[in-house]
Amino acid sequence: MAMIVQFFSFFLLLTQIDAVIKYRRKDNLGKVKLLREIKMTNSTQNGESSGKVESYMGVSLLMVGDYSFYKNFFEIAGDEEGGLRYSKEYLTAIYEQVRAIYDEIPFDFGKLHLSLVDTFVAIRPIDCPLLQPDDMSPNELERNVTLEELFELKNGSSTEPKYSGPDALRQLFNWKKRYEDLLPPHDHTMLVTKMDLLSFSGSDSSQGMAPLAALCKGGESSSVVEDAGAMATAIIAAHELGHNLGAAHDNSNSTECNQSLTYLMAPSVSTKVDDDRFFNIRRFSPCSLENIHTYLNSSNAHCARKKGRLSIKSKKVSALPMDSFPGERFSATQQCQAAFGKGYGLCPKLEYVNLGGDPCRRIWCKNRRTRRSGPCETLPFFPAFDGTTCGMNRWCMKGSCVPNEKRLLECQDLNDDVCRKYTKAKLKHYCKSMNFQAVCCSTCTRAMSKELQLEKKL
């Protein structure tokens, strides 16, 4: 009650003067501290930074990583602090990619504005949302428990990291209810895990679980997402959020919404990357759009109707730069590590990279602990994050390798006489050198762009 009174005292003060007040709240959830600082003025008391007051449709998200998720990044980073930072930035990158997908979807009311409230990562098994107090006593978890032991305790003799998707969703509901007073207000909780989620039938083909049309229904507005790796994880997350917004799976009963068209709400993604259906994975089918429109226009979706000042840029809660894309923070090598683990890197063999025609449609990775001549690996569906480098001054955007306009603005030749004297054949060879690229940036960009266009025609 004291905190509520304090909040309203701030509000009364702000109605009289245009001052800046910082409201700090520090909460503990296990060993994880949640610290939020809210700057409040006359112009920001509606939660946004600038612009006119307007009505809009929006969903605020809390991104959560469980203990198995944290353990993967702890092993990659090599220490607790690095693992936690890596985990939180990765959660933010997943959110940013989901937001980018939804920003492009043509809803009848305009854009559905997604916002990130906060990120939470369970750095101890006891803090894991998928473990309830009655599942095991605190005494069993207070000691140092390995991930393998955790699954042995949970699943009996099995040490495989598998978990029932429906159980995971149910326990996430309970976790949210238990810590409701500590968690920041939000519309939807998205939990990301490295556990192998099992379907209702026990199949391990499921990679996500969510209730249908659950947005604004309290703790039920939740998704559990298996971390398949980078962009694949973001697609799963966008799919599960779609369920919460009222979209069911596409099926074979409709021509324009057939599951074979592999839209975002298809029950499974296509492993093919060489046809136009690849791009459907970032779009809703007409049927899904109709379902979402129906739900969001109903009284059940009251929390999505917002009123306030919309800022141009979304609020960030991590060190991810405001104007960066996920692939700029997480390189292709880091995306390989997120998917396959420490020791992996980007495949150096062109015969793999060029499969499918565009390197952005599928990342190929190499286990650096194996022999150099060994094969590269990938996932059935493993596109690159938006912003991933795919060539000199080129990056991946929406599954295509396109010119990086930001880099091109900075790209200049430092010595025109040197850069212009080489033939196209020699430039093709010399421009592979990073040192030569640094001197002849503009010339190499033009030469390599023409080479790429020629390869596509062939």
Secondary structure as GFF3:
##gff-version 3
##sequence-region A 1 458
A	DSSP	alpha_helix	2	14	.	.	.	ID=ss1
A	DSSP	beta_strand	21	29	.	.	.	ID=ss2
A	DSSP	beta_strand	32	40	.	.	.	ID=ss3
A	DSSP	beta_strand	53	65	.	.	.	ID=ss4
A	DSSP	alpha_helix	67	77	.	.	.	ID=ss5
A	DSSP	alpha_helix	80	103	.	.	.	ID=ss6
A	DSSP	beta_strand	112	121	.	.	.	ID=ss7
A	DSSP	three_ten_helix	125	127	.	.	.	ID=ss8
A	DSSP	alpha_helix	138	142	.	.	.	ID=ss9
A	DSSP	alpha_helix	147	155	.	.	.	ID=ss10
A	DSSP	beta_strand	162	164	.	.	.	ID=ss11
A	DSSP	alpha_helix	165	178	.	.	.	ID=ss12
A	DSSP	beta_strand	188	193	.	.	.	ID=ss13
A	DSSP	beta_strand	196	198	.	.	.	ID=ss14
A	DSSP	beta_strand	208	209	.	.	.	ID=ss15
A	DSSP	three_ten_helix	218	220	.	.	.	ID=ss16
A	DSSP	beta_strand	222	226	.	.	.	ID=ss17
A	DSSP	alpha_helix	231	244	.	.	.	ID=ss18
A	DSSP	three_ten_helix	259	261	.	.	.	ID=ss19
A	DSSP	three_ten_helix	276	282	.	.	.	ID=ss20
A	DSSP	alpha_helix	286	296	.	.	.	ID=ss21
A	DSSP	three_ten_helix	299	304	.	.	.	ID=ss22
A	DSSP	beta_strand	305	309	.	.	.	ID=ss23
A	DSSP	alpha_helix	326	329	.	.	.	ID=ss24
A	DSSP	alpha_helix	332	340	.	.	.	ID=ss25
A	DSSP	beta_strand	344	346	.	.	.	ID=ss26
A	DSSP	alpha_helix	350	353	.	.	.	ID=ss27
A	DSSP	beta_strand	365	367	.	.	.	ID=ss28
A	DSSP	beta_strand	389	391	.	.	.	ID=ss29
A	DSSP	beta_strand	394	397	.	.	.	ID=ss30
A	DSSP	beta_strand	400	403	.	.	.	ID=ss31
A	DSSP	alpha_helix	405	410	.	.	.	ID=ss32
A	DSSP	alpha_helix	416	420	.	.	.	ID=ss33
A	DSSP	alpha_helix	424	430	.	.	.	ID=ss34
A	DSSP	alpha_helix	434	439	.	.	.	ID=ss35
A	DSSP	alpha_helix	441	457	.	.	.	ID=ss36
###
